[in-house]
Amino acid sequence: MRTPRELIELYWDRVWNQGEADMVRELCHDPIVRHDPGCVTRLSHDEQIARIKHRFELQAPFFTHEVLIADDDCAVSVWNAHTRKGPRIERCGIEVFRIVDGRFMDCWNSSYMDGFWGVEGDPGVPDDLPPPEMLETLEHITPGWVQRVFAHACVQVPLVTLARLEPVSTGNVSATARVHINYNIPSQTAPTSLIAKFHPKTPRPGGMAEKLGYYPREAAVYGLFGMDPPVQTPRLYYAETGGAGTKVNLVLEDLGKDFVPGDQVKGCNAAEAEAVIDQLARLHAHFLNSERLGQIDWGIEHVLGAPELEAAYNAGILAFHERFSGQLSAEEFAIIEGFSPLIARWCDLRPKFVTLLHGDPRVDNVMFAANEDGTPSAYLIDWQLARLGDPQMDVAYFLTGSLSPTDRRSCEMRLIRRHAATLRAVDPQYTDDVALAAHRLNAVSGLAYTVASSYNIVSTPASDALLLALARRNCSAVADWESLNALN
């Protein structure tokens, strides 16, 4: 009867390195029980032999051992392996075998890891890591990939040993997950989680993401911001786009549990609105009539051109009548329908002051936290519709859609003037009168995109509640500002 040491040496050298798969019948019980993280598999002799032959023909792996030990009942291998066929692949792992009556009965497998086991003198993390490649799905994220993301973002972290996904959201436009990270040693400074925002598993060619350039646009914004964004927004670690604008990998800072996403149906209060307007003011002032705007070749002035917006808006009017005929008033429908013939005129406005806009500053594209004094702090997220335009486009879009009419009326004049004061520090010609006149014209911005988007949104209790809340707020603001008269 062979000893455990003899068994394990024969298994690695003869079976795997020399491809003598049939020796399994001598060395292993039928079946052998394989224990992997989270599962147990029983493999017959024939199944083991087929698996080994397939792997040998495909890659011809060659195993060496950092540690190879055995006692009377068990044998352990701490192994390195590299392929001899095809592209060279290096992996390492640990396997523990239990021996009964001179044959392997059970095998416990660690998860296989890229690279070889470190030896004395190796750096904590290699300093020549290749750049991360674009991944097809969130499920393809590995510790090694996360390590390369950090390395090429110039973030020094220990060795990443675990990257566990926690789904955050999945939709037609993107799939987002929180990536929880473990390291081989404790660290007080290394991030313990990241946010990964990818294209959906099944990209939609010809969809809105491709048509409007969502993915290249958002990646370009973070590239424009660089390492010192002019506004509070999560730090970018990695951005890559592909598939002619249908694919994206974004890896961002996880702001953490102290931050709460805004609720669009509930809206925000005046203090939270001030925090958002202050961030928009910082963004707008930084790029106001700047030469840097000439570097932006993706900056459209409207999400849709006038013909496309008119078509979508008129389809949205029909959808609104079908879904909300008993819930919106005649006055509200009159405002909704009254904007339709003015769309081209609004799209043709040429502002004197142009800046970089967030483009979609809804309250649910904001993360809120509390400052030390208890006041709200706002971080802007989701830059897929960033573009060039009048600063008041962002301000009006946010205020007319994110606050109740009562709350908006209580603070909007003060917030518009507060925003204007920040821009006036850059250009003294940006007066309160200029801001208020522009705001009056752009108070229709929220209404335009609420109605235009509705025909493409499936009716559910949640989506209907959202559209109804937005439409009521939008119509109230358009009426208060007499925006239709201003456009006429």
Buried (B, 14 or more C-beta within 10 A) or exposed (E): EBBBBBBBBBBBEBBBBEBBBEBBEBBBBBBBBBBEEEEEEEBBBEBBBEEBEEBBEEBBBBBBBBEBEBEEEBBBBBBBBBBEEEEEEEBBBBBBBBBEEBBBBBBBBBEEBEBBBBEEEEEEBBEEBEEBEBBBEBEEBBBBBBBBBBBBBEEEBBBBBBBEEEEBEEEEBBBBBBBBBEBBEEEEEBBEBBBBBBBBEEBEEEBBBBEBBBBBBBBBBBEBBEEEBBBBBBBBBBBBBBBEBBBBBBBBBBBEEEBEBBEBEEBBBBEBBBBBBBBBBBBBBBBBBBEEBEEBEBBBBBBBEBEBBBBBBBBBBEBBEEBBEEEBEEEBBEBBBBBBEBBEEBBEBEBEBBBBBBBBBBBBBBBBBEEEEEEBBBBBBBBBBBBBBBBBBBBBBBBBBBBBBEBBEBBBEEBBBBBBBBBBEBBEEBBBEBBBEBBBBBBBBBBBBBBBBBBEBEEEEEEBEBBBBBBBBBBBBBBBBEBBEBBE
